[in-house]
Amino acid sequence: MAAVDIVICGTGSFAARILFDLAATAPRPVSVAVVGRNRDRLAWLRTAANARAALFGSGARVAEYCLPDLTTESVGPLLAELRPSVVANTASVQGGRVAIDRPDAWTRLVQEAGLACTALLQARISHDIARAVAQLAPTATFVNCCYPDVVNPMLKGAGLPIACGIGNVAILAHAFAGLLGPGHPRLHLLAQHAALSAFRRPAAQRSGVAPLRLWIDGIEIGDVFERFAAVKLAPEPVIDVSGASGVPLFLALAAGAEWSGHVPGPNGLTGGYPVRLVGRRISLDLPPGVTEEEAIAWNRRFEAENGIIVGSDGVVRYVGRVEAALRAVSPDLAAGFSMSSFDAAYSAMAAVRARLLAAA
């Protein structure tokens, strides 16, 4: 089995966007393995990606690998054989994503508490794959694409490798850059995933202080809503931008090249930041006058008010409306958990979801 540059785990629409854009744009030869459980879907992703590579004359070549599941035990041996430079996970268990128009008790809980109450479900597969990377592919860079603003600190709290996520802060950074047009000055953006909701609303319905901080050419912009009133995100997940945002990063990681941009959860931090990649290491790339401590504290404030806090000891605490909503359905879960007991906490959350769905 030949070594590959990039492994993408998952076969959903997010994985497809990454794979298809990578296949169309790779400027030099790059080998990609897409890994999942659905054999027919995998065959299509491989066929379509290689067709796009041929169509656009790129240097990408894609192969598929079907596994019975995406556990550490299944993924680890494959990673040991493939010896990838980059491993990216896009797959989450059923329940990690929520259909907001489904009138069941679980969905009502998520609407009341926010996505933070799904973090355990979103983290399950990424936790297992990160563990596989640590055990059998320690030289690979691991990227978690599932709710990275919150899940990445959980992975770090478990002592697992995590470089960053993709999407979220990068969605707004690229949307703003797209409005400014070619040759635009450098942007630096601090933003939590919650900032996206403001730009899903019509411009006339955006008010108050924007839930982000933006610098253009080193100067902080105070009227972000007014300056970027024309930026409008779709109500559904904006995969066409979020998935695509990972492509330049993955290509740079595979080539050992330098890169700068925006990512959520770099090195297990909460929220999204401007970063620089040098020597396959990601570091914060903040505007002049902003310290790392200030940027990290600004991002953590959002989760500290109504979300999840992961301590340096790996203990996860629910706070604000998330804790209150969970307390009503599971006081034990609402009390938090240690990442050393992740498996038990995940099982408890899965049982709560099953019970709420059954009671709908």
Phi, psi and omega in degrees: 000120184286148176293151178235163179277315188228132172248128176245118179264129181118152184231015182279190184293330178293314177299320181298317180298314178301310185297313184291320178289324176297317180296328183278337191243351184303119184279346182219165181304130177214133181257135185231136173244126174257130189237132179192191186252344185261104187298317181294318179296318178300317180298321179291316180301317178295315180298311183293320181294316179293328175295318179293323177298318178292320182299316184264359178067035181274177181261020184268148173221129189241135174235159180239152179224121181262127179239156179292333177199178181247045176275168177303319183294328179275315186284325185305306180300325178294317179297322178297325178284318186280334178050056185285157171278327184229135171236123179238131176252128177245359189263136172232158180289162177303130183106341176291333175248145188236132174274108189291346180265007181267118189275058178249169186293328177295314179296322178297323177297314180296320178296323181284316187269333186098169185296343182301332181286351176264002188302319179299319180291320179292331186275343190307303185289320178298323176300315181293318182289321176299323177294322177295320178299313182300322186277321192232356176217057189295344179271354181281151173267124182260130179239123178260123183260003184257105177050052191294333179304326184250319182292323182300317174299328176295316179297318177298320179296335177274000181076023182260156180289135176206120180272312183181185168242193172223165180085205179049257181304326181292331178301309181290321180301316180286326177295318178294317179297322179297323178290322180291329175092177183303144177075016182294153178292168182295135176254142169232125186228130168253126182200137171275163176302332181295340181294338182296326185298327180297323183272002168275341179275154173302151184305324182293341182261006177264126181213169180078198180278128179299139182281048179198169173234132185229132173241136174242118183056039176084358182251125182288137182262125182268340184248056186299318181299318181286316183296325184240040179299332182282349178282122182223119178269151177289155179293331179275168178307131186269066185299329182299335175258314186295314178295316181297332183297339179279343188296309179300324178295313182297318179296321178293319178298317181295326183270352185070028184266165175277153182200150173224148182176210181230138177216153170272151173061037181296131179054030177083012177282155175281137175087191186240147189215158165283139184221167174229139177252121177221126180060035180064019175246134181262133176224157179293143181232076190273158178291161181303138176090354180252122180273160176299320180299318180294315181296317181294317180296322179298315180291320182294334183301324182295314179290328181294336180275317184207067182191231184230134175244130177249117181283167178295343177271006179080012178270129181261128179238132171274142182224164174062220185293336177293313179298318182295317181292319179291325180300329181289336182248338180199091179303325180297313178295320182299335180286351180093183184198163174266143178295342174291344177246032185303316184300317180292320180294319177299314180299321179294318179292320177298323178292321177298314180299314180300319180294319180291323177294321181291332182273357184295000000 
